[in-house]
Amino acid sequence: MSDRPQQAPLLAIRNLSVSYTTRDRTFDAVRLVSLDLGKGEVVALVGESGSGKTTIARAIMAMLAPQAKITGGSIRYEGQELIGLSPREYDRVRGREIGWIPQDPMVSLNPLHRIGKQVSEPLRIHGLADARDAEQRAVALLDRVGIQHSEARAHQYPHELSGGMRQRALIAGALAAEPQLIIADEPTTALDVTVQKRILDDLEQLRASAGISVLLITHDLAVAAERAHRVVVLRHGEIVEQGTAADVLKNPQHAYTKLLLASAPSMSQGRLRPLASPVKAEQANASPPILVALSVSKSFDVRGPRSVAHRVDAVKDATIELRAGETLGLVGESGSGKSTLSRLLLGLVPPSAGRVLFEGEEIGGFGRGRHRQFRQAIQPVYQNPYASLNPRFSVAEIIGEPLLGFGIGDREERGRRVLELLDQVKLPRTMGERRTSELSGGQRQRVAIARALAPNPKLIVCDEPVSALDVSVQSEILKLLAEFQETQGLGYLFISHDLAVVRQVADRVAVMKDGVIVESGTTAEVFDRPRHDYTKLLIDSIPGRQLEAA
């Protein structure tokens, strides 16, 4: 990105240090961090989980956890010291002068309030709109961030929206009061490439036209390369390298920066698992599929204003096949029907039309015994392991739960199997005694994979399994999945909005738009010779061509 502004800094951080106190120790999460953010400038903070990125952002917003404390340094916004402001004084800054886009929409959105009310909250708090005007502007903001049927969506609750839609709602709320500084903590993690591009383009337009500044926290180095004027690399709470995006990402000096770049997926990278020989590929295609969706459709009624029902066709006439030892990548925008199709395949929701077949039999007609076999053979791995793992269970109990549920082995055998699985996902055996709250995001996802592997499934449905992970952890998880496929012959349905990741892992790709599979074929056919205009748009929207050229 060029044309970096040359003005006095809007935000100036000097020697910021933040510590956390736990039950048994105090540790420094941020140590002597200094950085500037100019008016109309985009600065990207990059680094692995635990590097201090979010702690810095929350310190600026005065939103640190109770166990966190600023132990030194200064944070100035337009010359005003923010550290030490009273809550009332800070309320005049937060939302109006400094907007905040958090990463996790399910935690950040109130489940009891409708989306429109939450988007318009900054307008009402700061007296920028009355109730009627705020409602209308909320609809316009939702439309602005690419949410279709925005008037109906404004009257829905967070649980009724997809993850990507919830994230877009948070972005709409941050833009509502037109602040001068936006702190964006992984703002596009849950978004597909086309919506990501639209949102980032919108932020760039605001930056260029209104001089808005953006502090962008991201693990996506491609986004940082394409959208930031400067990049700041953090490790263990300290800045190890900073400079222009071109200098840092094309000519890194620190070994840690080089590691991050080497781990970042790109469209030019090779496959993690070699393609099968033509003979083996033909044999695999000749083998009967394990799971088939035949012309399946699924519709939902969405309640809009004044409780008027609006029918949404989430999946329309979709047909796919999943085989052992093969990965089918499923890509498309948020709300395109990917997750709904996966839930149909898992038997979690019945189709409105069409059939789902497991080993040639329709799952809707299964008796109890056959349904149990189906559940054991098809296992899920979800995007957010923290939400899908029971926080009251130990890691060993979580991994062993499917063994107990399916009646596999006695207590001693289950204990041995749990230890074997911890070894397979490369976690220390001692971690079995911990709770998930004590684990990093990457460690939790390894636990989720171990749990899915426990009953020896034939297929695993991976719904955005690495999108929330740092690039180095993401690389490790993808290699792990490829290893299991090679050694155990697993089949995967790999759902992702990250086309560079899909290119690395998939044998075949299906592209969904508005509930319809618009294109499918081998990975090379779809990515190198796309036929449908929407597929071409997805590929053209992939960020980070600078990284591939480096």
Salt bridges, closest charged atoms under 4 A:
ASP3 OD2 - ARG207 NH2 3.23
ASP36 OD1 - ARG14 NH1 2.68
GLU41 OE2 - ARG4 NE 2.92
GLU41 OE2 - ARG230 NE 2.77
GLU81 OE1 - ARG76 NE 3.86
ASP91 OD1 - ARG94 NH1 3.01
ASP133 OD2 - ARG137 NH1 3.52
GLU135 OE2 - HIS155 NE2 3.77
GLU186 OE2 - HIS219 ND1 3.01
ASP201 OD2 - LYS197 NZ 2.94
ASP201 OD1 - ARG227 NH2 2.86
ASP202 OD2 - ARG144 NE 3.12
GLU204 OE1 - ARG207 NE 2.82
GLU226 OE2 - ARG227 NE 3.58
GLU238 OE2 - ARG31 NE 3.09
ASP301 OD1 - ARG311 NH2 3.23
GLU321 OE1 - ARG323 NH1 3.03
GLU326 OE2 - ARG508 NE 3.00
GLU333 OE2 - ARG198 NH2 3.90
GLU359 OE1 - ARG370 NH2 2.97
GLU359 OE2 - LYS458 NZ 2.39
GLU361 OE2 - ARG370 NH2 3.05
GLU412 OE2 - ARG416 NH1 3.09
GLU420 OE1 - ARG417 NH1 3.85
ASP423 OD2 - ARG429 NH2 2.64
GLU464 OE2 - HIS497 ND1 2.98
GLU476 OE1 - ARG446 NH2 2.73
GLU483 OE1 - LYS426 NZ 3.38
GLU486 OE1 - ARG273 NH1 3.89
ASP507 OD1 - ARG271 NH2 3.23
ASP507 OD2 - ARG273 NH2 3.18
ASP514 OD2 - LYS513 NZ 3.05
GLU519 OE2 - ARG531 NH1 3.75
ASP528 OD1 - ARG503 NH2 2.79
GLU548 OE2 - ARG545 NH1 3.83
